[in-house]
Amino acid sequence: MSERLVKLGLLLIIAGFIIFLFIPILLFTSSGSSKVGFGGCIVIFFIPICFGAGSPELVPLLIIIALALTLALILLLPLLLRKTIERIE
């Protein structure tokens, strides 16, 4: 099970880098009328710090999505690390 999670984690990291690399290309090739925005969350000791920039219509939605994903991660982390926690005890 843990090998599958490691592979899934690496796949998500690689997918994030690929998306991150293609964003500037999409920005330069899009027309001037398109709306662009981004949002993200950084978690430091289980305290999410959310940020966003871009189109005023898109930023609140992106921040809410990033915050929801961050909270889901915080809630699911003990379940994912259950076997590791049992080994320590």
MIDOSE-1310 file (N, C-alpha, C; in nm, 2 decimals, decimal comma, always signed):
residues 89
mser	+0,08/-0,12/+0,00/+0,00/+0,00/+0,00/+0,09/+0,13/+0,00; +0,19/+0,13/+0,08/+0,27/+0,25/+0,09/+0,35/+0,27/-0,05; +0,39/+0,17/-0,12/+0,45/+0,19/-0,25/+0,36/+0,26/-0,34; +0,23/+0,22/-0,34/+0,13/+0,28/-0,43/+0,12/+0,43/-0,39
lvkl	+0,12/+0,46/-0,26/+0,10/+0,60/-0,22/+0,22/+0,68/-0,26; +0,34/+0,62/-0,25/+0,46/+0,69/-0,30/+0,46/+0,72/-0,45; +0,42/+0,62/-0,52/+0,41/+0,64/-0,67/+0,30/+0,75/-0,70; +0,19/+0,74/-0,63/+0,08/+0,85/-0,65/+0,13/+0,98/-0,62
glll	+0,21/+1,00/-0,50/+0,26/+1,12/-0,46/+0,36/+1,18/-0,57; +0,45/+1,09/-0,61/+0,54/+1,14/-0,72/+0,47/+1,18/-0,85; +0,37/+1,10/-0,88/+0,29/+1,14/-1,00/+0,23/+1,27/-0,99; +0,17/+1,30/-0,87/+0,11/+1,43/-0,85/+0,21/+1,55/-0,85
iiag	+0,33/+1,52/-0,79/+0,43/+1,63/-0,79/+0,48/+1,65/-0,94; +0,50/+1,55/-1,02/+0,54/+1,57/-1,16/+0,43/+1,64/-1,23; +0,30/+1,60/-1,21/+0,19/+1,67/-1,28/+0,19/+1,82/-1,24; +0,21/+1,85/-1,11/+0,21/+1,99/-1,07/+0,32/+2,07/-1,14
fiif	+0,44/+2,01/-1,15/+0,55/+2,08/-1,22/+0,52/+2,10/-1,37; +0,46/+2,00/-1,43/+0,42/+2,01/-1,58/+0,32/+2,12/-1,59; +0,22/+2,13/-1,51/+0,12/+2,23/-1,51/+0,18/+2,37/-1,49; +0,27/+2,38/-1,39/+0,34/+2,50/-1,36/+0,42/+2,55/-1,48
lfip	+0,48/+2,46/-1,56/+0,56/+2,50/-1,67/+0,48/+2,54/-1,79; +0,36/+2,49/-1,80/+0,27/+2,53/-1,92/+0,19/+2,65/-1,89; +0,18/+2,70/-1,77/+0,10/+2,82/-1,74/+0,15/+2,94/-1,82; +0,28/+2,97/-1,81/+0,33/+3,09/-1,89/+0,31/+3,08/-2,04
illf	+0,32/+2,96/-2,09/+0,29/+2,94/-2,23/+0,15/+2,97/-2,27; +0,05/+2,93/-2,18/-0,09/+2,96/-2,20/-0,12/+3,11/-2,19; -0,05/+3,17/-2,09/-0,07/+3,32/-2,08/-0,03/+3,40/-2,20; +0,09/+3,36/-2,25/+0,14/+3,44/-2,37/+0,06/+3,41/-2,50
tssg	+0,00/+3,29/-2,51/-0,07/+3,26/-2,63/-0,22/+3,29/-2,62; -0,27/+3,32/-2,50/-0,41/+3,35/-2,49/-0,44/+3,50/-2,54; -0,56/+3,52/-2,58/-0,60/+3,65/-2,63/-0,61/+3,75/-2,51; -0,62/+3,87/-2,53/-0,63/+3,97/-2,42/-0,76/+3,97/-2,35
sskv	-0,86/+3,90/-2,40/-0,99/+3,91/-2,33/-1,01/+3,79/-2,24; -0,91/+3,70/-2,23/-0,93/+3,59/-2,14/-0,90/+3,63/-1,99; -0,97/+3,56/-1,90/-0,95/+3,58/-1,76/-0,86/+3,48/-1,70; -0,76/+3,53/-1,63/-0,66/+3,44/-1,57/-0,64/+3,47/-1,42
gfgg	-0,63/+3,37/-1,34/-0,61/+3,39/-1,20/-0,54/+3,26/-1,14; -0,49/+3,28/-1,03/-0,43/+3,16/-0,96/-0,45/+3,18/-0,81; -0,45/+3,06/-0,74/-0,46/+3,06/-0,60/-0,39/+2,94/-0,54; -0,35/+2,95/-0,42/-0,28/+2,84/-0,36/-0,27/+2,85/-0,21
civi	-0,23/+2,75/-0,14/-0,22/+2,75/+0,00/-0,08/+2,68/+0,04; -0,02/+2,74/+0,14/+0,10/+2,68/+0,19/+0,07/+2,65/+0,34; +0,10/+2,53/+0,38/+0,07/+2,49/+0,52/+0,20/+2,48/+0,60; +0,20/+2,56/+0,71/+0,31/+2,57/+0,80/+0,26/+2,53/+0,93
ffip	+0,30/+2,41/+0,98/+0,25/+2,36/+1,11/+0,10/+2,36/+1,12; +0,04/+2,31/+1,02/-0,11/+2,29/+1,01/-0,18/+2,43/+1,01; -0,12/+2,53/+0,98/-0,18/+2,66/+0,96/-0,17/+2,70/+0,81; -0,29/+2,69/+0,74/-0,29/+2,72/+0,60/-0,28/+2,87/+0,57
icfg	-0,19/+2,91/+0,48/-0,17/+3,05/+0,44/-0,21/+3,05/+0,29; -0,32/+3,11/+0,26/-0,38/+3,11/+0,13/-0,35/+3,24/+0,06; -0,33/+3,23/-0,07/-0,30/+3,35/-0,15/-0,36/+3,34/-0,29; -0,37/+3,45/-0,36/-0,42/+3,44/-0,50/-0,40/+3,57/-0,57
agsp	-0,40/+3,57/-0,70/-0,39/+3,69/-0,78/-0,45/+3,67/-0,92; -0,48/+3,78/-0,98/-0,54/+3,77/-1,11/-0,68/+3,83/-1,12; -0,76/+3,77/-1,20/-0,90/+3,82/-1,22/-0,98/+3,82/-1,09; -1,04/+3,93/-1,06/-1,12/+3,95/-0,94/-1,23/+3,84/-0,92
elvp	-1,28/+3,79/-1,04/-1,39/+3,70/-1,03/-1,34/+3,56/-1,00; -1,22/+3,53/-1,04/-1,16/+3,39/-1,02/-1,09/+3,37/-0,89; -1,03/+3,47/-0,84/-0,94/+3,45/-0,72/-1,01/+3,40/-0,60; -1,13/+3,45/-0,56/-1,19/+3,40/-0,44/-1,23/+3,25/-0,46
llii	-1,28/+3,21/-0,58/-1,31/+3,07/-0,60/-1,19/+2,98/-0,59; -1,08/+3,03/-0,65/-0,95/+2,95/-0,64/-0,90/+2,94/-0,50; -0,91/+3,04/-0,42/-0,86/+3,04/-0,28/-0,95/+2,94/-0,20; -1,08/+2,95/-0,23/-1,17/+2,86/-0,15/-1,14/+2,71/-0,19
iala	-1,12/+2,68/-0,32/-1,08/+2,55/-0,36/-0,95/+2,50/-0,30; -0,85/+2,59/-0,30/-0,72/+2,55/-0,24/-0,74/+2,53/-0,09; -0,81/+2,61/-0,02/-0,83/+2,60/+0,12/-0,91/+2,47/+0,15; -1,01/+2,43/+0,07/-1,08/+2,31/+0,09/-0,99/+2,19/+0,08
ltla	-0,91/+2,19/-0,03/-0,81/+2,08/-0,05/-0,71/+2,07/+0,07; -0,67/+2,19/+0,12/-0,57/+2,19/+0,23/-0,64/+2,13/+0,35; -0,76/+2,17/+0,38/-0,83/+2,11/+0,50/-0,85/+1,97/+0,48; -0,89/+1,92/+0,36/-0,91/+1,78/+0,34/-0,78/+1,70/+0,36
lill	-0,67/+1,76/+0,32/-0,54/+1,69/+0,35/-0,51/+1,69/+0,50; -0,54/+1,79/+0,57/-0,51/+1,79/+0,71/-0,60/+1,69/+0,78; -0,72/+1,67/+0,74/-0,81/+1,57/+0,80/-0,78/+1,43/+0,76; -0,73/+1,41/+0,64/-0,69/+1,28/+0,59/-0,55/+1,23/+0,63
lpll	-0,47/+1,32/+0,67/-0,33/+1,29/+0,70/-0,32/+1,18/+0,80; -0,39/+1,19/+0,92/-0,38/+1,08/+1,02/-0,42/+0,94/+0,96; -0,52/+0,94/+0,88/-0,57/+0,82/+0,82/-0,46/+0,76/+0,73; -0,39/+0,84/+0,65/-0,29/+0,79/+0,56/-0,16/+0,75/+0,64
lrkt	-0,14/+0,81/+0,75/-0,02/+0,77/+0,83/-0,05/+0,68/+0,94; -0,16/+0,62/+0,94/-0,21/+0,53/+1,05/-0,11/+0,42/+1,08; -0,06/+0,35/+0,98/+0,04/+0,24/+1,00/+0,17/+0,29/+1,06; +0,21/+0,41/+1,01/+0,34/+0,47/+1,07/+0,32/+0,50/+1,21
ieri	+0,20/+0,56/+1,25/+0,18/+0,60/+1,39/+0,17/+0,47/+1,47; +0,11/+0,36/+1,42/+0,10/+0,24/+1,50/+0,24/+0,18/+1,52; +0,33/+0,19/+1,43/+0,47/+0,14/+1,45/+0,54/+0,22/+1,56; +0,52/+0,35/+1,56/+0,59/+0,43/+1,66/+0,54/+0,39/+1,80
e	+0,41/+0,37/+1,82/+0,36/+0,34/+1,95/+0,40/+0,20/+1,98
